[in-house]
Amino acid sequence: MEEPVPSDHVKSLAVRSIEIMANGSRADFDTVVHPDAFNRESATEPPRTRGRGPDAFYATAEWLRTAFSELRFDIEDVVVEGDLAVVYTIMKGRHSGPFVVYDERGSIDQVFAPTGRVLAVRQSHWLRVADGRVVEHWATRDDLGQAVQLGWVPPTPLSLVRNAWAKRTARKAAGM
């Protein structure tokens, strides 16, 4: 029978897993993310994020860092029960690169051209721990709040043109 993980370890591991999304090295992901870890939020992310383990989680970090400079997560609260931690955070950053959204087949669906605007959106991240590392992640995010803060909603004629151009550029770069 597996030993229960102490709640203070679950808490620190959960917080660290959020922090490394903004500034962690690839090696950091090996120490925090289980080889079988799965991110339930990867359905609209690049195809290389949809696998399991540290590589997939690091791919998510790279995807976020491409779109948002000055990225950070301000931890507001953490609740732990058994092997499950919930991290309530505010994601902050500047939209300085294209934010690319993918469809279920892994094709580029939408691209939001960089606006240069800053964002601060509330999120809750749910993390399950096994064998001393994060093995599962899912989240609740304020995507509408993010879209409004970054000027994606309501769209303007200029933003529609910029987004269409950004999508064309992203598809060309991806060989689509």
N, C-alpha and C positions, 0 to 999 in steps of 0.2 A: 504494500500500500504506500502511495506517495505521501511524503511528509507535507503538511500544509506550509505555505510560504508565509513568513511573518508579514503582517500588514504594513509595517514601516518599510520593508523591502519592496512590496508591491507598489506602495505609494511613490517611493523614490524612482523606481523603474518606470512607472507610468509617466511621471513628470519628465524624466530624462528622455523618454521616447518622443514626447512632444517637442522638447527643446532641440533635439538633434535634427528635427525637420527643418529648422531655420539655419542651423550652423554646424551640424555634425559632419564629421568625415565619414568616408565609407567604412572605415574600421570601427567607428562608433556604433554603426548599425549592427555589426557582427556581435558586439558585446551586449546589445540591448534586445535585438530581434531574434526570435527563435527561427531555426531553419525551415520549419513548417508554418510559420506565421502567415496569416491571410488578412488582407485589408478589404473589408466589405465595401469600401467606398471607391474602389478602383474601377468600377464599371464605366465611368466617364473620363477616366484618365488614360494616358498613353498605354498602348499594349504591353510595354515592358513592365508596367506597374501591376499587371494582373496575375503575376505568378505568385510564388510563395517565398518567404524568407527575406533576409537582409537586402538582397539585390532589388527585389520588388519595392520594398519600403524606401530604399535609397532613391530609386527611380521616381517615386512620388515626391521626395524632397527636391530632387533636381527639377522636376516639372514645376513645382511651386516657386522655387528660387529663380527660374527663368522668367516667370511672370511678375514676381514681386521682389523688388530690392528692399533693403532695410527690413526684411522679414523677421518677425519675432512673435512669440506667444507669451502674453502676460498671464500667468497662472493665477486665477482668482480663488479656486477652491478645489479640493480633492477629497473624494469619498471612496473608502475601500470597504469591501465586504468579501471576505474569502479571497478568491483568486481574481476578483473583478475590481477594477478601479475606474472611477469616472472623474475626468479632469475637465473642470469648467475654466475656459480660457477666453482671452480676447486676442484674435489674430490681428496683427498690425503689419503694415508695409506700404510700399509705394508701387503702384501699377506701372512698371517701367518696361515690361516686355509683353509680347502677345500672350494672352491667356487662351489656350487651346483646349476645347472640349471635344471628346471623342464619342462615337456611337458604340453600340454593343458589338459591332464587327471590328472595332479598332480603327475605323476610318475617322478622319477629321470631320466633325459635325459643325462646330461653330468656332470662330476665332474673334476675340475681343482685342482690338488694337490697343496698344498702351495709351493711357490717358495722362499719366504723370500724377494722378490723384492719389491721396493717401486713403487708407481704409483702416477701420477698427471694427471687426465683427465678432460677435459672441458665438462660441462654439462649445459643445460638450463632446468629449472624446471618451469612448468606452473601450477599455483595454482589458483583455484577459491574459493572465500570466500562467505559464507552465514551465517547469524545469528552470526557473530563475530568469526567464526572458518573456517578452511580449509574444503571444502566440495568435492573438486576434485583435482586430481594431474595427470599430465602426463609429460614426459620428452623427451629430445633429448640428447643422450649420444654418446660419442666417444668410442664405444665398440671395434672397431678395434685398436684404439690407446692403449686402456687398454690391449688388448690381446698381442700386440707387446711389450709393456713395461713390462709385466709380464712374457714374454717368452713363451706364449701359441702359438704364431704364429711367424715364422713357427715352427711346432712341430718337436721335435727331437725324435729319437727312445727311449731315456730314459724318456722323458716327456710323451710319449704315454703309456709306461709301468706304470709310476707313476700315471697317470690319470686313467688308467684302474683299478689299485689297489685301488685308492681312490674311484672310482665309486662302486666297489665291496664292500668296507667297508661301504660306505654310504647306499647302498641298504640293506646290512645286518642289519645295525643299525635301518633302517626305517622298517624292517620286510618285505622287498620286495623280 
